[in-house]
Amino acid sequence: MKNPIGNLNKIFDSRIRMGVMSILIVNEEVSFNDLKQMLEVTDGNLASHMVNLEENGYIKVHKGFIGRKTNTTYSITRAGEKAFKDHIEALENMIKGMK
């Protein structure tokens, strides 16, 4: 029997990272505050997951200003898009294999 979880990406084990990637894959760019509000998480919790995704090359960070206020936005990288789509496909195949 083939290992049903062998093709899953461990980076996406976290529901928060899975949520971030789900949001970024359908949006060109999303601000930190919007992500925090959509996912209903704290600043520190979201920040640690964003660092993990950035270090793995799955997201790109854009820092700027709106007036005098800092504004951090995120976008998905090509590598991130491919890794996430592969992960979703592996989940779908795992579910299909259980029927």
N, C-alpha and C positions, 0 to 999 in steps of 0.2 A: 504494500500500500504506500502511495506517495505521501510525503509529509504535507498536510493541508495548510500549514502556516509558513512553509519554507520560503515563499516568495513575498511575504509581507515585509514592509519596511519598518524596522524597529523605531525609527525616528517618529513615525506617526502613531505609535502606541498611545501617546497622550491625547486625550480628547480635546485638549486646548490646542495643541499643534494641528490636530486633524481639523478643528474648527477654523483656525487661522488659514490653513491651506484651502479649505473649502470656500472661504470668503475671497481670498486673493485670486483664486483661479477664475472667478467670474467677474472680477473688478480689476481695472487697470492699476489703480492705486487706492490704498485705504489708510487713513490716519490712525495713529496709535489710540487716540481717544475713541474713535468710532469702533475699532476692534474691541477695545475694553468694554464699551457699552453693549455691543452685539453679543459678546461672549459672557458678559456679566462676571468679570474677574477683576482682581485688584491690579494696581500698577505693577507691583513687584512680581506677581505671579506671571502676568503677561510678558513683562520685560525679560524674565529668565527664559521663557519659551521662545521669544523672538531671537534672543542671542543664539540659542541652540539651532534654530532654523537658518540664521545668517551664517553661523560657523560651518554649517553643512552645505552652504552654497545654494540653498533653496529659496531664499528671499533676498531682496536688495533693499537697503535702508536709504532713505532720502531725507536729509535734515535741512530745514530752511526756516524762514520766518514769515509770519503773517503780521505785518506791522512790526511791533517790538516783541511779539510773542513767538516762542519757538514752535515749530510744527514738524513733527516726524511722521513721514508716511512710508509705506511699505509696498513693494510689488513683488510678484513671483518671478523667479528667473526661469530660463529655459530648462535648466537642470531640475529645478524644483517642480516645474510643470510635468516634466517627463516622469520624475520619481513619484509624484502624487498620482498621476494617471496609471502608472504601473501598479501602485499600491491598491488603487480602487479596482483595477482589473483582477488583481490577485484575490481581493476580498470577494468579488463577484464569482470568480472561479471556485473559491472555497465553498461558497454558499451553494452553487450549482452542484458541486461534488457531494454535498450532504444529502441531496434529494434522493 
